[in-house]
Amino acid sequence: MLRTIQAIEDKLMCDCLVRRYLPPRTADDLPGEEPTYLACDFWLADAYALASRWKD
């Protein structure tokens, strides 16, 4: 889980928010770059809590 959190922080975070896909590649073939996705932010916050990273 800790490596998954690190990978998300390294590759999917943008201005402290989380994207669903690596830019500019999207699974749904929408044009342009996809914005951040709120559900992913809550998932990451939950993962931080489970990892006892309360300040993050």
All heavy atoms as atom14 arrays in JSON, in Angstrom:
{
  "sequence": "MLRTIQAIEDKLMCDCLVRRYLPPRTADDLPGEEPTYLACDFWLADAYALASRWKD",
  "atom14_mask": [
    [1, 1, 1, 1, 1, 1, 1, 1, 0, 0, 0, 0, 0, 0],
    [1, 1, 1, 1, 1, 1, 1, 1, 0, 0, 0, 0, 0, 0],
    [1, 1, 1, 1, 1, 1, 1, 1, 1, 1, 1, 0, 0, 0],
    [1, 1, 1, 1, 1, 1, 1, 0, 0, 0, 0, 0, 0, 0],
    [1, 1, 1, 1, 1, 1, 1, 1, 0, 0, 0, 0, 0, 0],
    [1, 1, 1, 1, 1, 1, 1, 1, 1, 0, 0, 0, 0, 0],
    [1, 1, 1, 1, 1, 0, 0, 0, 0, 0, 0, 0, 0, 0],
    [1, 1, 1, 1, 1, 1, 1, 1, 0, 0, 0, 0, 0, 0],
    [1, 1, 1, 1, 1, 1, 1, 1, 1, 0, 0, 0, 0, 0],
    [1, 1, 1, 1, 1, 1, 1, 1, 0, 0, 0, 0, 0, 0],
    [1, 1, 1, 1, 1, 1, 1, 1, 1, 0, 0, 0, 0, 0],
    [1, 1, 1, 1, 1, 1, 1, 1, 0, 0, 0, 0, 0, 0],
    [1, 1, 1, 1, 1, 1, 1, 1, 0, 0, 0, 0, 0, 0],
    [1, 1, 1, 1, 1, 1, 0, 0, 0, 0, 0, 0, 0, 0],
    [1, 1, 1, 1, 1, 1, 1, 1, 0, 0, 0, 0, 0, 0],
    [1, 1, 1, 1, 1, 1, 0, 0, 0, 0, 0, 0, 0, 0],
    [1, 1, 1, 1, 1, 1, 1, 1, 0, 0, 0, 0, 0, 0],
    [1, 1, 1, 1, 1, 1, 1, 0, 0, 0, 0, 0, 0, 0],
    [1, 1, 1, 1, 1, 1, 1, 1, 1, 1, 1, 0, 0, 0],
    [1, 1, 1, 1, 1, 1, 1, 1, 1, 1, 1, 0, 0, 0],
    [1, 1, 1, 1, 1, 1, 1, 1, 1, 1, 1, 1, 0, 0],
    [1, 1, 1, 1, 1, 1, 1, 1, 0, 0, 0, 0, 0, 0],
    [1, 1, 1, 1, 1, 1, 1, 0, 0, 0, 0, 0, 0, 0],
    [1, 1, 1, 1, 1, 1, 1, 0, 0, 0, 0, 0, 0, 0],
    [1, 1, 1, 1, 1, 1, 1, 1, 1, 1, 1, 0, 0, 0],
    [1, 1, 1, 1, 1, 1, 1, 0, 0, 0, 0, 0, 0, 0],
    [1, 1, 1, 1, 1, 0, 0, 0, 0, 0, 0, 0, 0, 0],
    [1, 1, 1, 1, 1, 1, 1, 1, 0, 0, 0, 0, 0, 0],
    [1, 1, 1, 1, 1, 1, 1, 1, 0, 0, 0, 0, 0, 0],
    [1, 1, 1, 1, 1, 1, 1, 1, 0, 0, 0, 0, 0, 0],
    [1, 1, 1, 1, 1, 1, 1, 0, 0, 0, 0, 0, 0, 0],
    [1, 1, 1, 1, 0, 0, 0, 0, 0, 0, 0, 0, 0, 0],
    [1, 1, 1, 1, 1, 1, 1, 1, 1, 0, 0, 0, 0, 0],
    [1, 1, 1, 1, 1, 1, 1, 1, 1, 0, 0, 0, 0, 0],
    [1, 1, 1, 1, 1, 1, 1, 0, 0, 0, 0, 0, 0, 0],
    [1, 1, 1, 1, 1, 1, 1, 0, 0, 0, 0, 0, 0, 0],
    [1, 1, 1, 1, 1, 1, 1, 1, 1, 1, 1, 1, 0, 0],
    [1, 1, 1, 1, 1, 1, 1, 1, 0, 0, 0, 0, 0, 0],
    [1, 1, 1, 1, 1, 0, 0, 0, 0, 0, 0, 0, 0, 0],
    [1, 1, 1, 1, 1, 1, 0, 0, 0, 0, 0, 0, 0, 0],
    [1, 1, 1, 1, 1, 1, 1, 1, 0, 0, 0, 0, 0, 0],
    [1, 1, 1, 1, 1, 1, 1, 1, 1, 1, 1, 0, 0, 0],
    [1, 1, 1, 1, 1, 1, 1, 1, 1, 1, 1, 1, 1, 1],
    [1, 1, 1, 1, 1, 1, 1, 1, 0, 0, 0, 0, 0, 0],
    [1, 1, 1, 1, 1, 0, 0, 0, 0, 0, 0, 0, 0, 0],
    [1, 1, 1, 1, 1, 1, 1, 1, 0, 0, 0, 0, 0, 0],
    [1, 1, 1, 1, 1, 0, 0, 0, 0, 0, 0, 0, 0, 0],
    [1, 1, 1, 1, 1, 1, 1, 1, 1, 1, 1, 1, 0, 0],
    [1, 1, 1, 1, 1, 0, 0, 0, 0, 0, 0, 0, 0, 0],
    [1, 1, 1, 1, 1, 1, 1, 1, 0, 0, 0, 0, 0, 0],
    [1, 1, 1, 1, 1, 0, 0, 0, 0, 0, 0, 0, 0, 0],
    [1, 1, 1, 1, 1, 1, 0, 0, 0, 0, 0, 0, 0, 0],
    [1, 1, 1, 1, 1, 1, 1, 1, 1, 1, 1, 0, 0, 0],
    [1, 1, 1, 1, 1, 1, 1, 1, 1, 1, 1, 1, 1, 1],
    [1, 1, 1, 1, 1, 1, 1, 1, 1, 0, 0, 0, 0, 0],
    [1, 1, 1, 1, 1, 1, 1, 1, 0, 0, 0, 0, 0, 0]
  ],
  "atom14_positions": [
    [[0.82, -1.18, 0.0], [0.0, 0.0, 0.0], [0.87, 1.26, 0.0], [0.55, 2.22, -0.67], [-0.92, -0.02, 1.21], [-1.85, 1.17, 1.26], [-3.01, 1.15, 2.61], [-2.05, 1.82, 3.91], [0.0, 0.0, 0.0], [0.0, 0.0, 0.0], [0.0, 0.0, 0.0], [0.0, 0.0, 0.0], [0.0, 0.0, 0.0], [0.0, 0.0, 0.0]],
    [[1.98, 1.22, 0.74], [2.82, 2.41, 0.83], [3.45, 2.75, -0.53], [3.57, 3.93, -0.88], [3.9, 2.22, 1.89], [3.37, 2.02, 3.32], [4.54, 1.77, 4.28], [2.55, 3.21, 3.76], [0.0, 0.0, 0.0], [0.0, 0.0, 0.0], [0.0, 0.0, 0.0], [0.0, 0.0, 0.0], [0.0, 0.0, 0.0], [0.0, 0.0, 0.0]],
    [[3.82, 1.74, -1.29], [4.39, 2.0, -2.62], [3.32, 2.52, -3.59], [3.61, 3.32, -4.46], [5.03, 0.74, -3.17], [6.33, 0.44, -2.47], [7.04, -0.69, -3.13], [8.25, -0.99, -2.38], [9.11, -1.89, -2.73], [8.93, -2.61, -3.81], [10.18, -2.1, -2.0], [0.0, 0.0, 0.0], [0.0, 0.0, 0.0], [0.0, 0.0, 0.0]],
    [[2.1, 2.05, -3.43], [1.0, 2.56, -4.26], [0.75, 4.04, -3.96], [0.59, 4.84, -4.87], [-0.28, 1.75, -4.02], [-0.03, 0.39, -4.37], [-1.43, 2.29, -4.86], [0.0, 0.0, 0.0], [0.0, 0.0, 0.0], [0.0, 0.0, 0.0], [0.0, 0.0, 0.0], [0.0, 0.0, 0.0], [0.0, 0.0, 0.0], [0.0, 0.0, 0.0]],
    [[0.76, 4.39, -2.69], [0.59, 5.8, -2.31], [1.72, 6.63, -2.91], [1.48, 7.7, -3.47], [0.56, 5.96, -0.77], [-0.72, 5.34, -0.2], [0.67, 7.43, -0.37], [-0.73, 5.25, 1.32], [0.0, 0.0, 0.0], [0.0, 0.0, 0.0], [0.0, 0.0, 0.0], [0.0, 0.0, 0.0], [0.0, 0.0, 0.0], [0.0, 0.0, 0.0]],
    [[2.94, 6.14, -2.81], [4.09, 6.88, -3.36], [3.96, 7.05, -4.87], [4.23, 8.11, -5.41], [5.39, 6.15, -3.02], [6.62, 6.92, -3.42], [6.75, 8.25, -2.7], [6.63, 8.3, -1.49], [6.98, 9.31, -3.43], [0.0, 0.0, 0.0], [0.0, 0.0, 0.0], [0.0, 0.0, 0.0], [0.0, 0.0, 0.0], [0.0, 0.0, 0.0]],
    [[3.54, 6.0, -5.56], [3.37, 6.08, -7.02], [2.29, 7.1, -7.39], [2.45, 7.86, -8.34], [3.02, 4.71, -7.59], [0.0, 0.0, 0.0], [0.0, 0.0, 0.0], [0.0, 0.0, 0.0], [0.0, 0.0, 0.0], [0.0, 0.0, 0.0], [0.0, 0.0, 0.0], [0.0, 0.0, 0.0], [0.0, 0.0, 0.0], [0.0, 0.0, 0.0]],
    [[1.21, 7.13, -6.64], [0.15, 8.11, -6.9], [0.68, 9.53, -6.67], [0.44, 10.42, -7.48], [-1.07, 7.83, -6.01], [-1.76, 6.56, -6.5], [-2.05, 9.0, -5.99], [-2.8, 6.0, -5.57], [0.0, 0.0, 0.0], [0.0, 0.0, 0.0], [0.0, 0.0, 0.0], [0.0, 0.0, 0.0], [0.0, 0.0, 0.0], [0.0, 0.0, 0.0]],
    [[1.41, 9.72, -5.59], [1.98, 11.04, -5.32], [2.94, 11.46, -6.42], [2.96, 12.62, -6.82], [2.7, 11.03, -3.97], [1.78, 10.9, -2.79], [2.52, 10.67, -1.48], [3.66, 10.15, -1.49], [1.95, 11.01, -0.44], [0.0, 0.0, 0.0], [0.0, 0.0, 0.0], [0.0, 0.0, 0.0], [0.0, 0.0, 0.0], [0.0, 0.0, 0.0]],
    [[3.73, 10.52, -6.92], [4.74, 10.83, -7.93], [4.15, 11.07, -9.32], [4.62, 11.92, -10.06], [5.77, 9.71, -8.04], [6.64, 9.59, -6.8], [6.68, 10.54, -5.99], [7.27, 8.52, -6.63], [0.0, 0.0, 0.0], [0.0, 0.0, 0.0], [0.0, 0.0, 0.0], [0.0, 0.0, 0.0], [0.0, 0.0, 0.0], [0.0, 0.0, 0.0]],
    [[3.12, 10.3, -9.68], [2.65, 10.31, -11.06], [1.29, 10.94, -11.29], [1.02, 11.43, -12.39], [2.63, 8.89, -11.6], [4.01, 8.27, -11.64], [3.96, 6.86, -12.15], [5.38, 6.27, -12.14], [5.4, 4.91, -12.6], [0.0, 0.0, 0.0], [0.0, 0.0, 0.0], [0.0, 0.0, 0.0], [0.0, 0.0, 0.0], [0.0, 0.0, 0.0]],
    [[0.41, 10.93, -10.29], [-0.96, 11.38, -10.53], [-1.35, 12.66, -9.81], [-2.41, 13.21, -10.07], [-1.95, 10.27, -10.14], [-1.87, 9.0, -10.97], [-2.83, 7.95, -10.42], [-2.18, 9.28, -12.43], [0.0, 0.0, 0.0], [0.0, 0.0, 0.0], [0.0, 0.0, 0.0], [0.0, 0.0, 0.0], [0.0, 0.0, 0.0], [0.0, 0.0, 0.0]],
    [[-0.5, 13.14, -8.91], [-0.86, 14.36, -8.19], [-0.56, 15.59, -9.03], [0.45, 15.67, -9.71], [-0.11, 14.44, -6.86], [-0.61, 13.37, -5.93], [-0.59, 13.69, -4.18], [-1.34, 15.21, -3.96], [0.0, 0.0, 0.0], [0.0, 0.0, 0.0], [0.0, 0.0, 0.0], [0.0, 0.0, 0.0], [0.0, 0.0, 0.0], [0.0, 0.0, 0.0]],
    [[-1.48, 16.53, -8.95], [-1.36, 17.8, -9.66], [-1.89, 18.89, -8.74], [-3.09, 18.92, -8.45], [-2.15, 17.74, -10.96], [-2.18, 19.28, -11.86], [0.0, 0.0, 0.0], [0.0, 0.0, 0.0], [0.0, 0.0, 0.0], [0.0, 0.0, 0.0], [0.0, 0.0, 0.0], [0.0, 0.0, 0.0], [0.0, 0.0, 0.0], [0.0, 0.0, 0.0]],
    [[-1.02, 19.77, -8.25], [-1.43, 20.84, -7.33], [-2.18, 20.28, -6.12], [-3.23, 20.77, -5.74], [-2.29, 21.87, -8.05], [-1.53, 22.58, -9.15], [-0.31, 22.77, -9.0], [-2.16, 22.93, -10.17], [0.0, 0.0, 0.0], [0.0, 0.0, 0.0], [0.0, 0.0, 0.0], [0.0, 0.0, 0.0], [0.0, 0.0, 0.0], [0.0, 0.0, 0.0]],
    [[-1.66, 19.21, -5.53], [-2.2, 18.57, -4.33], [-3.53, 17.85, -4.57], [-4.21, 17.48, -3.62], [-2.35, 19.56, -3.18], [-0.79, 20.25, -2.64], [0.0, 0.0, 0.0], [0.0, 0.0, 0.0], [0.0, 0.0, 0.0], [0.0, 0.0, 0.0], [0.0, 0.0, 0.0], [0.0, 0.0, 0.0], [0.0, 0.0, 0.0], [0.0, 0.0, 0.0]],
    [[-3.93, 17.66, -5.8], [-5.13, 16.89, -6.14], [-4.73, 15.71, -7.01], [-3.64, 15.69, -7.57], [-6.15, 17.78, -6.86], [-6.65, 18.98, -6.05], [-7.5, 19.88, -6.92], [-7.42, 18.53, -4.83], [0.0, 0.0, 0.0], [0.0, 0.0, 0.0], [0.0, 0.0, 0.0], [0.0, 0.0, 0.0], [0.0, 0.0, 0.0], [0.0, 0.0, 0.0]],
    [[-5.61, 14.72, -7.13], [-5.26, 13.47, -7.81], [-6.05, 13.32, -9.1], [-7.25, 13.56, -9.15], [-5.54, 12.27, -6.88], [-5.13, 10.96, -7.55], [-4.8, 12.42, -5.56], [0.0, 0.0, 0.0], [0.0, 0.0, 0.0], [0.0, 0.0, 0.0], [0.0, 0.0, 0.0], [0.0, 0.0, 0.0], [0.0, 0.0, 0.0], [0.0, 0.0, 0.0]],
    [[-5.35, 12.89, -10.14], [-5.98, 12.58, -11.43], [-6.29, 11.09, -11.5], [-5.69, 10.29, -10.81], [-5.02, 12.91, -12.57], [-4.68, 14.34, -12.63], [-3.66, 14.57, -13.7], [-3.31, 15.98, -13.64], [-2.74, 16.63, -14.6], [-2.43, 16.02, -15.7], [-2.47, 17.9, -14.48], [0.0, 0.0, 0.0], [0.0, 0.0, 0.0], [0.0, 0.0, 0.0]],
    [[-7.23, 10.72, -12.39], [-7.55, 9.3, -12.59], [-6.55, 8.62, -13.49], [-6.29, 7.43, -13.34], [-8.94, 9.14, -13.24], [-10.07, 9.47, -12.33], [-11.38, 9.03, -12.92], [-11.7, 9.74, -14.16], [-12.74, 9.47, -14.9], [-13.57, 8.5, -14.57], [-12.98, 10.16, -16.0], [0.0, 0.0, 0.0], [0.0, 0.0, 0.0], [0.0, 0.0, 0.0]],
    [[-5.99, 9.34, -14.45], [-5.11, 8.76, -15.45], [-3.83, 9.58, -15.56], [-3.8, 10.75, -15.2], [-5.77, 8.79, -16.84], [-7.13, 8.2, -16.9], [-8.25, 8.99, -17.11], [-7.32, 6.83, -16.76], [-9.51, 8.45, -17.18], [-8.57, 6.28, -16.83], [-9.67, 7.08, -17.03], [-10.91, 6.54, -17.11], [0.0, 0.0, 0.0], [0.0, 0.0, 0.0]],
    [[-2.81, 8.96, -16.11], [-1.59, 9.7, -16.43], [-1.89, 10.62, -17.61], [-2.45, 10.19, -18.61], [-0.47, 8.73, -16.83], [0.12, 7.89, -15.73], [1.1, 6.89, -16.3], [0.8, 8.76, -14.71], [0.0, 0.0, 0.0], [0.0, 0.0, 0.0], [0.0, 0.0, 0.0], [0.0, 0.0, 0.0], [0.0, 0.0, 0.0], [0.0, 0.0, 0.0]],
    [[-1.56, 11.89, -17.5], [-1.8, 12.78, -18.64], [-0.8, 12.52, -19.74], [0.33, 12.14, -19.44], [-1.62, 14.17, -18.04], [-0.78, 13.96, -16.83], [-1.01, 12.56, -16.36], [0.0, 0.0, 0.0], [0.0, 0.0, 0.0], [0.0, 0.0, 0.0], [0.0, 0.0, 0.0], [0.0, 0.0, 0.0], [0.0, 0.0, 0.0], [0.0, 0.0, 0.0]],
    [[-1.07, 12.73, -20.99], [-2.37, 13.06, -21.57], [-3.17, 11.82, -21.97], [-4.18, 11.93, -22.61], [-1.99, 13.86, -22.81], [-0.72, 13.24, -23.26], [-0.01, 12.8, -21.99], [0.0, 0.0, 0.0], [0.0, 0.0, 0.0], [0.0, 0.0, 0.0], [0.0, 0.0, 0.0], [0.0, 0.0, 0.0], [0.0, 0.0, 0.0], [0.0, 0.0, 0.0]],
    [[-2.74, 10.63, -21.59], [-3.43, 9.4, -21.94], [-4.68, 9.23, -21.08], [-4.62, 9.33, -19.86], [-2.48, 8.23, -21.71], [-2.99, 6.91, -22.18], [-1.97, 5.83, -21.89], [-1.98, 5.58, -20.46], [-1.04, 4.92, -19.82], [0.01, 4.49, -20.46], [-1.1, 4.72, -18.54], [0.0, 0.0, 0.0], [0.0, 0.0, 0.0], [0.0, 0.0, 0.0]],
    [[-5.82, 8.97, -21.68], [-7.04, 8.69, -20.93], [-7.66, 7.4, -21.43], [-7.59, 7.08, -22.61], [-8.07, 9.83, -21.06], [-8.45, 9.96, -22.43], [-7.53, 11.15, -20.55], [0.0, 0.0, 0.0], [0.0, 0.0, 0.0], [0.0, 0.0, 0.0], [0.0, 0.0, 0.0], [0.0, 0.0, 0.0], [0.0, 0.0, 0.0], [0.0, 0.0, 0.0]],
    [[-8.28, 6.68, -20.54], [-8.89, 5.4, -20.9], [-10.16, 5.59, -21.73], [-10.55, 4.71, -22.47], [-9.2, 4.6, -19.64], [0.0, 0.0, 0.0], [0.0, 0.0, 0.0], [0.0, 0.0, 0.0], [0.0, 0.0, 0.0], [0.0, 0.0, 0.0], [0.0, 0.0, 0.0], [0.0, 0.0, 0.0], [0.0, 0.0, 0.0], [0.0, 0.0, 0.0]],
    [[-10.81, 6.74, -21.58], [-12.06, 6.96, -22.31], [-11.86, 7.75, -23.6], [-12.82, 8.17, -24.22], [-13.09, 7.64, -21.42], [-12.54, 8.84, -20.7], [-11.45, 9.33, -21.06], [-13.19, 9.31, -19.76], [0.0, 0.0, 0.0], [0.0, 0.0, 0.0], [0.0, 0.0, 0.0], [0.0, 0.0, 0.0], [0.0, 0.0, 0.0], [0.0, 0.0, 0.0]],
    [[-10.61, 7.96, -23.99], [-10.25, 8.63, -25.25], [-10.83, 10.03, -25.41], [-11.1, 10.48, -26.52], [-10.66, 7.76, -26.45], [-9.84, 6.49, -26.52], [-8.64, 6.54, -26.18], [-10.39, 5.45, -26.92], [0.0, 0.0, 0.0], [0.0, 0.0, 0.0], [0.0, 0.0, 0.0], [0.0, 0.0, 0.0], [0.0, 0.0, 0.0], [0.0, 0.0, 0.0]],
    [[-11.04, 10.72, -24.31], [-11.5, 12.11, -24.4], [-10.33, 12.98, -24.84], [-9.18, 12.73, -24.48], [-12.02, 12.6, -23.05], [-13.31, 11.97, -22.57], [-13.64, 12.44, -21.16], [-14.46, 12.32, -23.5], [0.0, 0.0, 0.0], [0.0, 0.0, 0.0], [0.0, 0.0, 0.0], [0.0, 0.0, 0.0], [0.0, 0.0, 0.0], [0.0, 0.0, 0.0]],
    [[-10.6, 14.01, -25.63], [-9.51, 14.88, -26.07], [-8.99, 15.74, -24.92], [-9.72, 16.06, -23.99], [-10.17, 15.75, -27.14], [-11.61, 15.74, -26.79], [-11.89, 14.4, -26.16], [0.0, 0.0, 0.0], [0.0, 0.0, 0.0], [0.0, 0.0, 0.0], [0.0, 0.0, 0.0], [0.0, 0.0, 0.0], [0.0, 0.0, 0.0], [0.0, 0.0, 0.0]],
    [[-7.74, 16.09, -25.0], [-7.14, 17.0, -24.02], [-6.79, 16.31, -22.73], [-6.88, 15.1, -22.59], [0.0, 0.0, 0.0], [0.0, 0.0, 0.0], [0.0, 0.0, 0.0], [0.0, 0.0, 0.0], [0.0, 0.0, 0.0], [0.0, 0.0, 0.0], [0.0, 0.0, 0.0], [0.0, 0.0, 0.0], [0.0, 0.0, 0.0], [0.0, 0.0, 0.0]],
    [[-6.39, 17.09, -21.78], [-5.95, 16.58, -20.49], [-7.12, 16.57, -19.51], [-7.84, 17.55, -19.36], [-4.83, 17.48, -19.97], [-4.09, 16.89, -18.81], [-2.86, 17.71, -18.49], [-2.0, 17.87, -19.38], [-2.78, 18.2, -17.36], [0.0, 0.0, 0.0], [0.0, 0.0, 0.0], [0.0, 0.0, 0.0], [0.0, 0.0, 0.0], [0.0, 0.0, 0.0]],
    [[-7.3, 15.47, -18.82], [-8.39, 15.36, -17.86], [-8.04, 16.1, -16.57], [-6.91, 16.05, -16.1], [-8.64, 13.89, -17.55], [-9.82, 13.7, -16.61], [-10.11, 12.25, -16.34], [-9.46, 11.68, -15.46], [-10.98, 11.71, -17.02], [0.0, 0.0, 0.0], [0.0, 0.0, 0.0], [0.0, 0.0, 0.0], [0.0, 0.0, 0.0], [0.0, 0.0, 0.0]],
    [[-9.02, 16.77, -15.98], [-8.76, 17.46, -14.7], [-8.66, 16.45, -13.56], [-8.84, 15.25, -13.76], [-9.99, 18.34, -14.53], [-11.06, 17.65, -15.29], [-10.37, 16.98, -16.44], [0.0, 0.0, 0.0], [0.0, 0.0, 0.0], [0.0, 0.0, 0.0], [0.0, 0.0, 0.0], [0.0, 0.0, 0.0], [0.0, 0.0, 0.0], [0.0, 0.0, 0.0]],
    [[-8.39, 16.95, -12.38], [-8.34, 16.07, -11.2], [-9.73, 15.52, -10.92], [-10.73, 16.03, -11.42], [-7.82, 16.86, -9.98], [-8.64, 18.0, -9.77], [-6.38, 17.28, -10.19], [0.0, 0.0, 0.0], [0.0, 0.0, 0.0], [0.0, 0.0, 0.0], [0.0, 0.0, 0.0], [0.0, 0.0, 0.0], [0.0, 0.0, 0.0], [0.0, 0.0, 0.0]],
    [[-9.77, 14.48, -10.1], [-11.02, 13.74, -9.88], [-11.23, 13.63, -8.37], [-10.43, 13.02, -7.66], [-10.89, 12.38, -10.54], [-12.16, 11.61, -10.67], [-13.23, 12.08, -11.4], [-12.29, 10.37, -10.06], [-14.38, 11.35, -11.55], [-13.45, 9.62, -10.19], [-14.49, 10.13, -10.93], [-15.63, 9.4, -11.06], [0.0, 0.0, 0.0], [0.0, 0.0, 0.0]],
    [[-12.3, 14.21, -7.85], [-12.54, 14.32, -6.42], [-12.56, 12.96, -5.71], [-12.04, 12.82, -4.6], [-13.83, 15.07, -6.15], [-14.12, 15.42, -4.71], [-13.03, 16.3, -4.13], [-15.46, 16.12, -4.6], [0.0, 0.0, 0.0], [0.0, 0.0, 0.0], [0.0, 0.0, 0.0], [0.0, 0.0, 0.0], [0.0, 0.0, 0.0], [0.0, 0.0, 0.0]],
    [[-13.13, 11.94, -6.33], [-13.18, 10.62, -5.71], [-11.78, 10.09, -5.43], [-11.54, 9.43, -4.4], [-13.95, 9.64, -6.59], [0.0, 0.0, 0.0], [0.0, 0.0, 0.0], [0.0, 0.0, 0.0], [0.0, 0.0, 0.0], [0.0, 0.0, 0.0], [0.0, 0.0, 0.0], [0.0, 0.0, 0.0], [0.0, 0.0, 0.0], [0.0, 0.0, 0.0]],
    [[-10.84, 10.37, -6.31], [-9.45, 9.94, -6.11], [-8.82, 10.66, -4.93], [-8.02, 10.08, -4.19], [-8.63, 10.16, -7.37], [-9.15, 9.16, -8.75], [0.0, 0.0, 0.0], [0.0, 0.0, 0.0], [0.0, 0.0, 0.0], [0.0, 0.0, 0.0], [0.0, 0.0, 0.0], [0.0, 0.0, 0.0], [0.0, 0.0, 0.0], [0.0, 0.0, 0.0]],
    [[-9.18, 11.92, -4.72], [-8.67, 12.67, -3.58], [-9.12, 12.03, -2.27], [-8.33, 11.89, -1.33], [-9.14, 14.12, -3.63], [-8.67, 14.85, -4.86], [-7.56, 14.54, -5.35], [-9.42, 15.72, -5.34], [0.0, 0.0, 0.0], [0.0, 0.0, 0.0], [0.0, 0.0, 0.0], [0.0, 0.0, 0.0], [0.0, 0.0, 0.0], [0.0, 0.0, 0.0]],
    [[-10.39, 11.63, -2.21], [-10.89, 10.99, -0.99], [-10.26, 9.62, -0.78], [-9.99, 9.23, 0.35], [-12.42, 10.89, -1.02], [-13.09, 12.21, -0.75], [-13.79, 12.86, -1.75], [-13.01, 12.8, 0.5], [-14.39, 14.07, -1.51], [-13.62, 14.01, 0.76], [-14.31, 14.66, -0.25], [0.0, 0.0, 0.0], [0.0, 0.0, 0.0], [0.0, 0.0, 0.0]],
    [[-10.02, 8.87, -1.87], [-9.35, 7.59, -1.74], [-7.96, 7.79, -1.16], [-7.54, 7.05, -0.26], [-9.24, 6.88, -3.09], [-8.46, 5.61, -2.97], [-8.96, 4.38, -2.65], [-7.05, 5.46, -3.09], [-7.92, 3.47, -2.58], [-6.75, 4.1, -2.85], [-6.01, 6.33, -3.39], [-5.44, 3.62, -2.89], [-4.72, 5.83, -3.43], [-4.45, 4.49, -3.18]],
    [[-7.23, 8.78, -1.65], [-5.88, 9.03, -1.15], [-5.91, 9.47, 0.31], [-5.08, 9.03, 1.11], [-5.17, 10.09, -2.01], [-3.71, 10.37, -1.63], [-2.86, 9.1, -1.71], [-3.14, 11.45, -2.52], [0.0, 0.0, 0.0], [0.0, 0.0, 0.0], [0.0, 0.0, 0.0], [0.0, 0.0, 0.0], [0.0, 0.0, 0.0], [0.0, 0.0, 0.0]],
    [[-6.87, 10.29, 0.68], [-7.0, 10.7, 2.09], [-7.26, 9.48, 2.98], [-6.68, 9.36, 4.07], [-8.13, 11.71, 2.24], [0.0, 0.0, 0.0], [0.0, 0.0, 0.0], [0.0, 0.0, 0.0], [0.0, 0.0, 0.0], [0.0, 0.0, 0.0], [0.0, 0.0, 0.0], [0.0, 0.0, 0.0], [0.0, 0.0, 0.0], [0.0, 0.0, 0.0]],
    [[-8.08, 8.55, 2.52], [-8.34, 7.32, 3.26], [-7.07, 6.48, 3.37], [-6.76, 5.93, 4.44], [-9.45, 6.54, 2.57], [-9.91, 5.35, 3.37], [-10.15, 5.5, 4.59], [-10.02, 4.25, 2.79], [0.0, 0.0, 0.0], [0.0, 0.0, 0.0], [0.0, 0.0, 0.0], [0.0, 0.0, 0.0], [0.0, 0.0, 0.0], [0.0, 0.0, 0.0]],
    [[-6.32, 6.38, 2.29], [-5.07, 5.63, 2.31], [-4.06, 6.27, 3.26], [-3.34, 5.55, 3.98], [-4.48, 5.54, 0.89], [0.0, 0.0, 0.0], [0.0, 0.0, 0.0], [0.0, 0.0, 0.0], [0.0, 0.0, 0.0], [0.0, 0.0, 0.0], [0.0, 0.0, 0.0], [0.0, 0.0, 0.0], [0.0, 0.0, 0.0], [0.0, 0.0, 0.0]],
    [[-4.0, 7.6, 3.3], [-3.13, 8.28, 4.25], [-3.52, 7.93, 5.69], [-2.67, 7.66, 6.53], [-3.21, 9.8, 4.08], [-2.44, 10.38, 2.93], [-2.86, 11.58, 2.35], [-1.31, 9.79, 2.42], [-2.16, 12.15, 1.3], [-0.6, 10.34, 1.38], [-1.03, 11.52, 0.82], [-0.34, 12.09, -0.21], [0.0, 0.0, 0.0], [0.0, 0.0, 0.0]],
    [[-4.81, 7.91, 5.98], [-5.28, 7.57, 7.32], [-4.9, 6.14, 7.69], [-4.43, 5.88, 8.8], [-6.79, 7.77, 7.41], [0.0, 0.0, 0.0], [0.0, 0.0, 0.0], [0.0, 0.0, 0.0], [0.0, 0.0, 0.0], [0.0, 0.0, 0.0], [0.0, 0.0, 0.0], [0.0, 0.0, 0.0], [0.0, 0.0, 0.0], [0.0, 0.0, 0.0]],
    [[-5.08, 5.21, 6.75], [-4.72, 3.82, 7.02], [-3.21, 3.63, 7.21], [-2.79, 2.74, 7.94], [-5.2, 2.92, 5.87], [-6.71, 2.76, 5.77], [-7.06, 2.04, 4.48], [-7.27, 2.03, 6.98], [0.0, 0.0, 0.0], [0.0, 0.0, 0.0], [0.0, 0.0, 0.0], [0.0, 0.0, 0.0], [0.0, 0.0, 0.0], [0.0, 0.0, 0.0]],
    [[-2.43, 4.51, 6.62], [-0.97, 4.45, 6.75], [-0.48, 5.32, 7.9], [0.73, 5.52, 8.06], [-0.31, 4.88, 5.45], [0.0, 0.0, 0.0], [0.0, 0.0, 0.0], [0.0, 0.0, 0.0], [0.0, 0.0, 0.0], [0.0, 0.0, 0.0], [0.0, 0.0, 0.0], [0.0, 0.0, 0.0], [0.0, 0.0, 0.0], [0.0, 0.0, 0.0]],
    [[-1.4, 5.87, 8.69], [-1.08, 6.75, 9.83], [-0.32, 7.99, 9.41], [0.53, 8.5, 10.14], [-0.28, 5.98, 10.91], [-1.06, 4.92, 11.41], [0.0, 0.0, 0.0], [0.0, 0.0, 0.0], [0.0, 0.0, 0.0], [0.0, 0.0, 0.0], [0.0, 0.0, 0.0], [0.0, 0.0, 0.0], [0.0, 0.0, 0.0], [0.0, 0.0, 0.0]],
    [[-0.62, 8.48, 8.21], [-0.01, 9.73, 7.73], [-1.03, 10.86, 7.92], [-1.55, 11.42, 6.98], [0.39, 9.59, 6.27], [1.56, 8.64, 6.08], [1.93, 8.44, 4.65], [2.24, 9.69, 3.95], [2.62, 9.76, 2.68], [2.75, 8.64, 1.98], [2.87, 10.92, 2.11], [0.0, 0.0, 0.0], [0.0, 0.0, 0.0], [0.0, 0.0, 0.0]],
    [[-1.31, 11.18, 9.17], [-2.38, 12.11, 9.51], [-2.14, 13.52, 9.0], [-3.08, 14.21, 8.62], [-2.58, 12.14, 11.02], [-2.84, 10.77, 11.57], [-1.98, 10.02, 12.32], [-3.99, 9.96, 11.37], [-2.54, 8.79, 12.6], [-3.78, 8.74, 12.04], [-5.19, 10.14, 10.68], [-4.71, 7.72, 12.04], [-6.12, 9.12, 10.69], [-5.88, 7.93, 11.35]],
    [[-0.91, 13.98, 8.97], [-0.63, 15.34, 8.52], [-0.81, 15.51, 7.0], [-1.06, 16.59, 6.53], [0.78, 15.76, 8.92], [0.91, 15.92, 10.41], [2.29, 16.39, 10.79], [2.39, 16.54, 12.28], [3.69, 17.03, 12.71], [0.0, 0.0, 0.0], [0.0, 0.0, 0.0], [0.0, 0.0, 0.0], [0.0, 0.0, 0.0], [0.0, 0.0, 0.0]],
    [[-0.65, 14.41, 6.26], [-0.82, 14.48, 4.81], [-2.28, 14.58, 4.46], [-2.68, 15.15, 3.51], [-0.21, 13.25, 4.13], [1.3, 13.21, 4.31], [1.92, 14.29, 4.29], [1.84, 12.1, 4.46], [0.0, 0.0, 0.0], [0.0, 0.0, 0.0], [0.0, 0.0, 0.0], [0.0, 0.0, 0.0], [0.0, 0.0, 0.0], [0.0, 0.0, 0.0]]
  ]
}
